[in-house]
Amino acid sequence: MSPTIYYAGINAIRYFKLLDQDNNTYLKKLYRDNERTENFIAEQLLIADSGLHLIERNKKRGIHYEFLTAADVTSNSIYKFMEDLSPQLIFTKKAKSQFKQFVFVILDSAQPKYIIKKKMKSYIELFFTNEWEENIGKPFPIILFACQTMALMIYAKRTMRWLLDDYQNPEEFEAWFATNDDIREQGISAEIWE
């Protein structure tokens, strides 16, 4: 993967100068943003690709999606209660008679296992606090865990099973798992989720 997909190089800045758009602060940020790690860039591209996939695949079928990124969650007072959970993406699927919400969380294999377990446990605890229903006014969303590797997905699924056993397996709590590669190849709405 090339990081130039994520940030603008000197040639892009020169091109924007030709268009008299070189004073844009966002473009300056893109130029300076070349020091991000490969993992961070891959995560951001996965989030963007997932959103674009949902829009492209479903625009002809009468399905509409609304998105909130991690930055939107911290700046949106309604979702302020989720700030500590730091979801990468919250999206709402709206069809004629269907309304579903999803929280997209990327699990990184570079993180220690106890951090991953704590993150998953936090979503279960959020389910039991009813904060989602009180703040959003809708049923609890489906949590989508994107795992960097197959080994991480196996660990995450086992850990989730053990955590749910500790909480008497609530039927209304749904957590789905897939690998980042499957999401990239087939799309976030494909039947890849376990």
Residue pairs with C-beta under 8 A, 6 or more apart in sequence:
1 38
1 41
1 42
1 45
3 34
3 36
3 38
3 41
5 41
5 45
6 33
6 36
6 41
6 44
6 45
7 30
7 31
7 33
7 34
7 36
8 16
8 27
8 30
8 31
9 31
9 34
10 31
12 27
12 30
12 31
13 22
13 27
13 31
16 22
16 24
16 27
21 27
39 108
39 110
42 180
43 88
43 106
43 108
46 106
46 146
46 180
46 183
46 184
47 69
47 88
47 89
47 104
47 106
49 183
49 184
50 89
50 104
50 183
50 187
50 188
51 65
51 67
51 89
51 91
53 187
53 188
53 189
54 65
54 91
54 93
54 187
54 188
54 189
55 65
57 187
57 189
58 64
58 65
58 189
61 95
62 95
62 96
63 93
63 94
63 95
64 93
64 94
64 95
65 91
65 92
65 93
65 94
66 91
66 92
66 94
67 89
67 90
67 91
68 76
68 79
68 89
68 90
68 91
69 88
69 89
70 86
70 87
70 88
70 89
72 79
72 90
73 79
73 80
73 82
73 83
73 86
73 87
73 90
74 80
74 83
78 135
78 136
79 90
79 135
79 136
81 126
81 131
81 132
81 135
82 90
82 103
82 126
84 122
85 105
85 119
85 122
85 123
85 126
87 103
87 104
87 105
88 104
88 105
88 106
89 103
89 104
90 101
90 102
90 103
90 104
90 141
91 101
91 102
91 104
92 99
92 100
92 101
92 102
93 99
93 100
93 101
93 102
99 138
100 141
100 142
101 136
101 138
101 139
101 141
101 142
102 141
102 142
102 143
102 144
103 123
103 141
103 142
103 143
103 144
104 144
104 146
104 188
105 119
105 123
105 143
105 144
105 145
105 146
106 145
106 146
106 148
106 180
107 116
107 119
107 145
107 146
107 147
107 148
107 152
107 156
108 148
109 147
109 148
109 149
109 151
109 152
110 148
113 155
113 159
116 152
116 155
116 156
116 159
117 159
117 163
120 145
120 156
120 159
120 160
120 163
120 175
121 163
123 143
123 175
124 163
124 164
124 167
124 173
126 132
127 140
127 170
127 172
127 173
128 167
128 170
132 138
132 140
132 141
133 139
133 140
139 172
140 172
140 173
142 174
142 175
142 176
143 174
143 175
143 176
144 176
144 178
144 188
144 193
145 153
145 156
145 160
145 175
145 176
145 177
145 178
146 178
146 179
146 180
146 183
147 153
147 156
147 177
147 178
147 179
147 180
148 179
148 180
149 179
150 179
153 177
153 178
153 179
153 194
156 177
157 177
157 194
160 175
160 177
164 170
164 173
167 173
176 193
176 194
177 193
177 194
178 192
178 193
178 194
179 192
182 190
182 192
183 192
186 192
